[in-house]
Amino acid sequence: MAKTIMIANKVYEELKEMKEDKSFSEAIRALMERKSSKTGSSLRACLGRLERTDAEYESSRKSLRKEYAKWNKRYA
């Protein structure tokens, strides 16, 4: 059974671009499933989307290493 819903024009345009060759129902279902998925799979879906320089990577890595060391001392 089909239902009519109202969405903002901007949301419609974004959904239209995202759905590619799928129906709107399939696109919405995929978004709902993605939202309810576990964090790890959500992170995997985003992997590689942002461009990073080597300097940014090293900075992030150093910061995370310090935080991991604190966590490890506390919970190990």
Backbone as a chain_set.jsonl record, in Angstrom:
{"seq": "MAKTIMIANKVYEELKEMKEDKSFSEAIRALMERKSSKTGSSLRACLGRLERTDAEYESSRKSLRKEYAKWNKRYA", "coords": {"N": [[0.839, -1.17, 0.0], [0.683, 2.116, -0.927], [1.858, 5.236, 0.385], [1.561, 8.737, 0.839], [3.972, 11.174, 1.45], [5.283, 14.234, 2.832], [8.117, 16.116, 2.092], [10.875, 18.378, 2.461], [11.947, 20.432, -0.281], [14.737, 20.533, -0.687], [15.588, 18.228, 0.661], [14.302, 16.316, -0.876], [15.67, 16.643, -3.328], [18.272, 15.876, -2.571], [17.824, 13.207, -1.834], [16.941, 12.21, -4.251], [19.275, 12.426, -5.805], [20.915, 10.668, -4.383], [19.677, 8.183, -4.623], [20.179, 7.008, -7.065], [19.725, 4.48, -9.345], [17.713, 3.275, -7.973], [14.448, 2.833, -6.476], [12.538, 5.357, -4.709], [11.536, 4.277, -2.355], [13.283, 2.091, -1.937], [15.666, 3.471, -1.593], [15.162, 4.959, 0.748], [14.745, 2.858, 2.537], [17.34, 1.716, 2.502], [18.778, 3.801, 3.714], [17.593, 3.777, 6.239], [18.376, 1.257, 7.156], [21.124, 1.567, 7.16], [21.408, 3.499, 9.141], [20.615, 2.103, 11.391], [22.576, 0.247, 11.623], [25.504, -1.338, 13.009], [28.141, 0.503, 14.607], [30.734, -0.017, 13.615], [30.354, -0.96, 10.961], [29.215, 1.283, 9.894], [31.298, 3.076, 10.101], [33.106, 1.839, 8.372], [31.785, 2.289, 5.97], [32.285, 4.944, 5.567], [34.971, 5.092, 5.264], [37.85, 6.37, 3.789], [36.644, 8.52, 2.539], [37.309, 11.125, 3.221], [39.901, 13.333, 2.361], [43.223, 13.212, 3.415], [46.172, 14.716, 4.62], [49.61, 13.724, 4.991], [50.678, 14.919, 7.249], [48.4, 15.527, 8.775], [47.522, 12.938, 9.267], [49.637, 11.852, 10.804], [49.519, 13.56, 13.014], [46.956, 12.98, 14.054], [47.353, 10.301, 14.653], [49.368, 10.403, 16.637], [47.987, 11.735, 18.659], [45.894, 9.935, 19.182], [47.391, 7.758, 20.028], [48.393, 8.647, 22.493], [46.004, 8.889, 23.954], [45.136, 6.242, 23.893], [47.148, 5.036, 25.4], [46.615, 6.125, 27.928], [44.099, 5.01, 28.391], [44.749, 2.306, 28.351], [46.395, 2.051, 30.622], [44.556, 2.569, 32.598], [42.577, 0.558, 32.345], [43.815, -1.869, 31.956]], "CA": [[0.0, 0.0, 0.0], [1.486, 3.333, -1.056], [1.509, 6.38, 1.222], [2.125, 10.004, 0.397], [4.616, 11.923, 2.522], [5.797, 15.528, 2.399], [9.476, 16.419, 2.521], [11.373, 19.648, 1.922], [12.499, 20.329, -1.633], [16.157, 20.22, -0.608], [15.688, 16.811, 1.045], [13.896, 15.559, -2.061], [16.752, 16.685, -4.315], [19.369, 15.055, -2.064], [17.404, 11.81, -1.92], [16.889, 11.889, -5.672], [20.659, 12.22, -6.24], [21.473, 9.518, -3.683], [19.02, 6.915, -4.934], [20.701, 6.5, -8.336], [18.729, 3.77, -10.154], [16.755, 2.625, -7.082], [13.213, 3.573, -6.208], [12.616, 6.14, -3.49], [11.325, 3.359, -1.233], [14.52, 1.344, -1.727], [16.67, 4.408, -1.074], [14.808, 5.251, 2.139], [15.017, 1.625, 3.285], [18.788, 1.607, 2.649], [19.17, 4.787, 4.722], [17.135, 3.3, 7.543], [19.221, 0.129, 7.541], [22.453, 2.098, 7.444], [21.341, 4.194, 10.425], [20.477, 1.143, 12.487], [23.68, -0.712, 11.622], [26.505, -1.17, 14.055], [29.081, 1.59, 14.345], [31.848, -0.475, 12.796], [30.007, -0.99, 9.545], [29.004, 2.672, 9.491], [32.626, 3.654, 9.913], [33.651, 1.27, 7.146], [31.133, 2.927, 4.834], [32.867, 6.277, 5.42], [36.411, 4.969, 5.117], [38.434, 6.88, 2.561], [35.903, 9.63, 1.941], [37.992, 12.381, 3.478], [41.298, 13.364, 1.969], [44.067, 13.612, 4.536], [47.592, 14.854, 4.332], [50.448, 12.924, 5.876], [50.819, 15.653, 8.511], [47.164, 15.312, 9.529], [47.51, 11.54, 9.686], [50.59, 11.688, 11.898], [48.99, 14.295, 14.165], [45.865, 12.168, 14.604], [47.933, 9.068, 15.181], [50.026, 10.722, 17.9], [46.941, 12.056, 19.627], [45.216, 8.688, 19.538], [48.336, 6.912, 20.766], [48.405, 9.145, 23.872], [44.732, 8.525, 24.582], [45.117, 4.791, 24.07], [48.045, 4.729, 26.516], [45.864, 6.452, 29.158], [43.05, 4.0, 28.525], [45.392, 1.023, 28.637], [46.833, 2.074, 32.016], [43.379, 2.574, 33.449], [41.744, -0.641, 32.26], [44.586, -3.106, 31.755]], "C": [[0.888, 1.238, 0.0], [0.943, 4.429, -0.156], [2.174, 7.616, 0.642], [2.729, 10.709, 1.603], [5.094, 13.256, 1.954], [7.201, 15.691, 2.962], [9.887, 17.738, 1.881], [11.995, 19.417, 0.55], [13.971, 19.945, -1.611], [16.372, 18.745, -0.262], [15.335, 15.933, -0.151], [15.04, 15.5, -3.075], [17.933, 15.824, -3.865], [19.043, 13.569, -2.172], [17.383, 11.347, -3.373], [18.292, 11.613, -6.22], [21.241, 10.934, -5.644], [20.922, 8.195, -4.197], [19.525, 6.256, -6.208], [19.598, 5.795, -9.122], [17.702, 3.027, -9.299], [15.476, 3.446, -6.989], [13.409, 4.388, -4.933], [12.443, 5.235, -2.267], [12.592, 2.574, -0.914], [15.603, 2.24, -1.122], [16.408, 4.719, 0.396], [15.088, 4.033, 3.011], [16.517, 1.47, 3.527], [19.304, 2.592, 3.697], [18.773, 4.342, 6.12], [18.014, 2.154, 8.032], [20.621, 0.594, 7.901], [22.468, 2.768, 8.817], [21.288, 3.206, 11.58], [21.631, 0.152, 12.555], [24.667, -0.403, 12.735], [27.528, -0.126, 13.629], [30.215, 1.161, 13.426], [31.525, -0.479, 11.317], [29.732, 0.418, 9.033], [30.335, 3.366, 9.247], [33.274, 3.131, 8.634], [33.057, 1.926, 5.91], [31.74, 4.296, 4.555], [34.358, 6.245, 5.128], [36.879, 5.49, 3.764], [37.698, 8.041, 1.934], [36.588, 10.973, 2.123], [39.438, 12.281, 3.026], [42.105, 13.863, 3.16], [45.493, 13.749, 4.062], [48.363, 13.973, 5.296], [50.595, 13.599, 7.234], [49.581, 15.457, 9.383], [47.114, 13.89, 10.078], [48.429, 11.337, 10.884], [50.105, 12.382, 13.163], [47.876, 13.497, 14.844], [46.402, 10.921, 15.278], [48.614, 9.302, 16.529], [49.007, 10.992, 18.995], [46.237, 10.794, 20.103], [46.119, 7.771, 20.347], [48.388, 7.331, 22.236], [47.131, 8.728, 24.604], [44.638, 7.025, 24.83], [45.995, 4.384, 25.25], [47.345, 5.018, 27.843], [44.811, 5.373, 29.417], [43.647, 2.665, 28.959], [45.844, 0.953, 30.095], [45.643, 1.944, 32.954], [42.663, 1.229, 33.479], [42.517, -1.949, 32.101], [44.899, -3.808, 33.053]], "O": [[1.759, 1.374, 0.859], [-0.266, 4.546, 0.045], [3.235, 7.528, 0.024], [2.089, 10.83, 2.648], [5.286, 13.392, 0.745], [7.449, 15.442, 4.141], [9.31, 18.158, 0.878], [12.506, 18.335, 0.263], [14.413, 19.126, -2.418], [17.245, 18.093, -0.834], [15.995, 14.926, -0.405], [15.343, 14.436, -3.615], [18.531, 15.12, -4.679], [19.894, 12.769, -2.558], [17.767, 10.218, -3.678], [18.483, 10.683, -7.003], [21.968, 10.204, -6.316], [21.633, 7.19, -4.204], [19.316, 5.059, -6.406], [18.63, 6.439, -9.528], [16.911, 2.242, -9.821], [15.441, 4.612, -7.381], [14.339, 4.137, -4.167], [13.129, 5.412, -1.261], [12.939, 2.409, 0.256], [16.358, 1.814, -0.249], [17.34, 4.737, 1.2], [15.617, 4.172, 4.115], [16.929, 1.129, 4.636], [20.182, 2.245, 4.487], [19.533, 4.512, 7.073], [18.355, 2.1, 9.213], [21.232, 0.079, 8.837], [23.431, 2.621, 9.57], [21.863, 3.458, 12.639], [21.666, -0.695, 13.447], [24.645, 0.68, 13.321], [27.75, 0.096, 12.438], [30.609, 1.921, 12.542], [32.34, -0.045, 10.503], [29.987, 0.715, 7.866], [30.479, 4.146, 8.305], [33.914, 3.886, 7.901], [33.751, 2.101, 4.908], [31.71, 4.761, 3.416], [34.944, 7.27, 4.781], [36.359, 5.092, 2.722], [38.104, 8.509, 0.87], [36.462, 11.859, 1.277], [40.115, 11.283, 3.272], [41.715, 14.82, 3.83], [45.959, 12.992, 3.21], [47.82, 13.528, 6.307], [50.632, 12.921, 8.261], [49.697, 15.245, 10.59], [46.709, 13.671, 11.22], [48.035, 10.715, 11.87], [50.261, 11.852, 14.263], [47.861, 13.359, 16.067], [45.945, 10.539, 16.356], [48.461, 8.504, 17.453], [49.156, 10.525, 20.124], [46.015, 10.615, 21.301], [45.653, 7.083, 21.256], [48.423, 6.48, 23.125], [47.186, 8.267, 25.744], [44.121, 6.591, 25.859], [45.632, 3.491, 26.015], [47.47, 4.237, 28.786], [44.666, 4.893, 30.541], [43.106, 1.986, 29.832], [45.696, -0.087, 30.738], [45.728, 1.28, 33.986], [42.19, 0.807, 34.534], [41.919, -3.024, 32.113], [45.54, -4.859, 33.048]]}, "num_chains": 1, "name": "protein.A"}
